Amino acid sequence: MPRYLIRASYSVEGVKGLLSKGGTARRDAIREAVASVGGTLEAFYFAFGDDDAIILCDMPDHASAAAVSLAAGAGGGVSSTSTTVLLSPEEIDRASEIHAAYRPPGS
């Protein structure tokens, strides 16, 4: 199952909700959202800096990951999200065995 790293920044509404219900409620809501598309939440952390939340999860496919991101965005609690597809070392091994035909610019 593909693994994803999701970074989220809260909107003002999201921060108010976080202050009202706490961090564990937010983690549980994300766990439920990921599970609703057939995925599993591996880790959820709050962070300082540009990102307020860092999420690591497995989801069945890219469409499922996009559905969770769209739902979070439509809910108004986040001002931005960024989703990164993660590759295992074994997937990189397989990729290194595939020889793509590529011609660099100017050649």
C-alpha positions in Angstrom: 0.0 0.0 0.0 1.5 3.4 -0.9 2.7 5.5 2.0 2.3 9.3 2.2 3.7 12.1 4.2 1.1 14.9 4.7 2.0 18.3 6.0 -0.9 20.6 7.1 -1.2 24.2 8.3 -4.2 25.2 10.4 -6.5 28.0 9.5 -7.7 30.3 12.3 -10.9 28.1 12.5 -8.7 25.0 12.8 -6.6 26.5 15.6 -9.8 27.4 17.5 -11.1 23.9 17.1 -7.7 22.5 18.3 -7.8 24.7 21.4 -11.4 23.6 22.0 -11.1 19.9 21.6 -7.3 19.2 21.9 -4.7 17.4 19.9 -5.8 13.8 20.5 -9.3 14.6 19.1 -7.6 15.9 15.9 -5.4 12.8 15.7 -8.4 10.6 16.1 -10.4 12.5 13.4 -7.5 12.1 11.0 -7.3 8.4 11.8 -11.0 8.0 11.1 -10.7 9.9 7.8 -7.7 7.7 6.6 -9.5 4.5 7.7 -12.7 5.6 5.8 -10.8 5.2 2.5 -9.1 1.9 3.5 -5.9 3.3 4.9 -4.0 3.3 8.2 -2.5 6.1 10.2 1.1 5.4 11.3 2.0 8.6 13.0 0.6 12.1 13.7 2.6 14.9 15.2 2.2 18.6 15.8 5.1 20.8 14.9 6.5 24.3 15.1 7.2 26.2 11.9 5.5 26.3 8.6 3.7 23.0 9.2 1.3 22.6 12.2 0.7 18.9 11.7 2.9 16.1 10.2 1.0 12.9 9.3 2.4 9.6 8.1 -0.1 7.1 6.6 -0.7 4.3 4.2 -3.6 4.5 1.8 -4.8 2.3 -1.0 -3.9 4.6 -3.9 -3.4 8.2 -4.9 -7.1 8.9 -5.4 -7.8 7.9 -1.8 -5.0 10.2 -0.6 -6.5 13.0 -2.7 -9.9 12.3 -1.2 -8.6 12.7 2.3 -6.8 15.9 1.3 -9.9 17.3 -0.4 -12.1 16.5 2.6 -9.7 18.2 5.0 -9.5 21.3 2.8 -13.2 21.5 2.4 -13.7 21.3 6.1 -12.1 24.8 6.6 -9.8 23.7 9.4 -6.6 23.8 7.3 -5.2 26.6 5.3 -2.9 24.4 3.3 -1.8 20.8 2.9 1.1 19.1 1.1 1.1 15.4 0.3 4.3 13.6 -0.6 4.4 10.1 -1.9 7.0 8.1 -0.1 9.1 5.3 -1.7 10.7 2.4 0.2 14.4 1.5 -0.4 13.1 -1.7 -2.2 11.0 0.5 -4.6 14.1 2.5 -5.4 16.0 -0.7 -6.0 13.3 -1.8 -8.5 13.3 1.7 -10.1 17.1 1.6 -10.6 16.7 -1.6 -12.6 14.3 0.1 -15.1 16.2 1.9 -17.8 14.2 4.8 -19.1 15.2 6.2 -22.5 16.0 9.9 -21.9 17.8 12.5 -24.0 19.0 15.5 -22.0 18.3 19.0 -23.4 20.8 20.1 -26.1 21.9 16.6 -27.0 
